Amino acid sequence: MTERHGMKWDIFGFPLGAVCVLGAAFLLGGILGGCMAGLMPQASAQALSDYLIQYLQLAQDGALTPSLWAMLWEQYRFLIGIGLLSLTALGAVGIPVLFVVRGFLLAFSVGGFCRVFGPAGLAPAWFLFGVPACLWAPALFLAGAGSLERTWDGLARLADPGRGRRRGPGKRALAGLLLCGAVLLVCVLLEYWALPALVGAAAGFVL
């Protein structure tokens, strides 16, 4: 059953309207990131080429030592941002902007590999970015959709005082954020332990 309540659009309790907004924001960021990678100046492309070749050679030689703390920050910074923005009305704009940035970074990273190595660059890019995205993307969208819906609800309550004061996140929302955080932790551990070897194997496609 589909249900509309003001700015909400739920199907079986899932905030589909918020998912569509965040999906569009993520896609916009992806388009911008891909275009930026393709339009990169030649000097920047050469510097990126030198860096990626050195990086893949390290992975191929088994000398790549990823930083666990850097990986934790890379994944959790967006979840932290979503959680903080959901506490204010700024989240109605800030959360979609975060998804534009996330889509941009993903597409720019993949596009950088393709710019340097051509279509063969998709192989190492998949192991570096595609495999982790299978875990962090659903978690991020789940957290973002619920948080965005709550900011919409808060704005509706500000516009209509008769609906009462804005409610806090609640136990269900906090439990959802904790679940997403657990999924991101699995993603980080996967990157830390497994991806260096996988990227080293994938480097054979381009080196």
C-alpha positions in Angstrom: 0.0 0.0 0.0 1.2 3.5 -0.9 0.6 6.2 1.6 1.0 10.0 1.4 1.3 12.2 4.5 2.3 15.8 3.6 5.8 15.5 2.2 6.1 11.8 2.9 5.7 9.1 0.3 6.0 5.6 1.8 5.6 2.1 0.5 5.4 -0.4 3.3 7.0 2.1 5.6 10.0 2.7 3.3 10.6 6.5 2.5 10.5 6.1 -1.3 10.2 9.8 -1.9 13.4 10.5 0.0 15.2 7.7 -1.8 14.3 9.2 -5.1 15.6 12.7 -4.1 18.8 11.2 -2.8 19.2 9.0 -5.9 18.8 12.0 -8.1 21.4 13.9 -6.1 23.8 10.9 -6.2 23.3 10.6 -10.0 23.9 14.3 -10.5 27.1 14.1 -8.5 28.1 11.0 -10.6 27.5 12.9 -13.9 29.6 15.9 -12.6 32.4 13.6 -11.4 32.5 11.7 -14.7 32.6 14.9 -16.7 35.4 16.4 -14.5 37.5 13.2 -14.9 37.0 13.5 -18.7 37.8 17.2 -18.9 40.9 17.0 -16.6 43.8 19.0 -18.0 46.6 17.0 -19.6 49.1 18.0 -16.9 46.7 16.8 -14.1 46.0 13.6 -16.0 49.7 12.9 -16.3 50.2 13.4 -12.6 47.3 11.2 -11.9 48.7 8.5 -14.2 52.0 8.6 -12.4 50.3 8.2 -9.1 48.0 5.4 -10.1 50.8 3.4 -11.8 52.9 3.7 -8.6 49.9 2.7 -6.5 49.0 -0.4 -8.6 52.7 -1.4 -8.7 52.8 -1.3 -4.9 49.6 -3.4 -4.8 51.0 -5.9 -7.3 54.2 -6.2 -5.3 52.2 -6.8 -2.1 53.7 -3.6 -0.6 50.5 -1.7 -0.2 49.8 -0.9 3.4 46.4 0.8 3.7 45.6 3.0 6.8 42.7 1.7 8.8 42.0 5.1 10.4 41.9 6.8 7.0 39.5 4.1 5.7 37.2 4.6 8.8 37.1 8.3 8.2 36.5 8.0 4.5 33.4 5.8 5.1 32.0 7.3 8.3 32.3 11.0 7.5 29.2 10.8 5.4 27.2 8.9 8.0 28.3 11.4 10.7 27.3 14.2 8.4 23.9 12.7 7.8 23.3 12.2 11.5 24.3 15.8 12.4 22.3 17.4 9.6 19.2 15.3 10.5 19.0 17.2 13.8 18.2 20.5 12.1 16.1 21.8 9.2 19.4 22.3 7.3 19.3 18.6 6.6 16.6 19.2 3.9 19.3 20.7 1.7 22.5 19.4 3.4 21.7 15.7 3.1 21.1 15.8 -0.7 24.3 17.9 -1.0 26.2 15.1 0.8 24.9 12.6 -1.7 25.9 14.9 -4.6 29.5 14.9 -3.1 29.5 11.1 -2.6 28.3 10.4 -6.2 30.9 12.9 -7.5 33.8 11.2 -5.6 32.8 7.8 -6.8 32.4 8.7 -10.4 35.5 10.9 -10.5 37.6 8.0 -9.0 36.4 5.5 -11.5 36.6 8.0 -14.3 40.2 8.7 -13.3 41.2 5.1 -13.8 39.4 5.0 -17.2 41.1 8.3 -18.2 44.5 6.8 -17.5 44.1 3.2 -18.5 41.1 3.3 -20.9 38.3 0.7 -20.5 40.8 -1.7 -18.9 40.9 0.6 -15.9 37.4 -0.6 -14.9 39.0 -3.8 -13.5 41.0 -2.2 -10.7 38.4 0.5 -10.3 35.8 -2.2 -9.6 37.8 -3.8 -6.9 38.8 -0.5 -5.3 35.4 1.3 -5.5 32.7 -1.1 -6.9 33.0 -3.9 -4.3 32.9 -1.6 -1.3 30.0 0.4 -2.9 27.9 -2.8 -2.8 28.0 -2.4 1.0 28.2 1.3 1.8 25.7 2.5 -0.8 22.7 0.6 0.6 23.6 1.6 4.1 24.1 5.2 3.2 20.9 5.4 1.3 19.0 3.8 4.2 20.4 6.2 6.7 20.0 9.2 4.4 16.4 8.5 3.4 15.2 8.1 7.0 17.1 11.2 8.1 15.9 13.3 5.1 12.3 12.3 5.8 12.6 13.4 9.4 13.9 16.8 8.3 10.9 17.1 5.9 8.6 16.3 8.8 10.3 19.0 10.9 9.8 21.6 8.2 6.2 20.6 7.9 5.7 21.1 11.6 7.4 24.5 11.5 5.1 25.5 8.7 2.0 24.2 10.5 2.4 24.8 14.3 -0.8 22.8 14.8 1.0 19.6 14.1 3.1 19.9 17.2 6.7 20.3 17.9 9.4 18.6 15.9 10.2 15.2 17.2 13.7 13.9 17.8 15.2 11.0 15.9 13.7 8.4 18.2 14.9 4.9 19.0 14.0 3.4 15.6 16.1 6.1 13.8 19.0 5.6 16.1 18.9 1.9 15.7 18.9 2.4 11.9 22.0 4.6 12.1 23.7 2.0 14.3 22.9 -0.7 11.8 24.2 1.4 8.9 27.3 2.0 11.0 27.8 -1.7 11.5 27.5 -2.3 7.7 30.1 0.4 7.1 32.4 -1.3 9.6 32.2 -4.5 7.6 32.9 -2.5 4.4 36.0 -1.0 6.0 37.3 -4.4 7.2 36.7 -5.8 3.8 38.8 -3.0 2.2 41.5 -3.3 4.8 42.0 -7.0 4.6 41.0 -8.2 1.2 41.2 -5.4 -1.4 44.9 -4.9 -1.5 45.4 -8.4 -2.8 42.4 -8.1 -5.2 43.7 -4.8 -6.5 47.1 -6.3 -6.9 45.6 -9.1 -9.1 43.5 -6.6 -11.0 46.6 -4.5 -11.7 47.7 -7.2 -14.1 45.0 -5.9 -16.5 46.6 -2.5 -16.9 50.3 -2.8 -16.0 
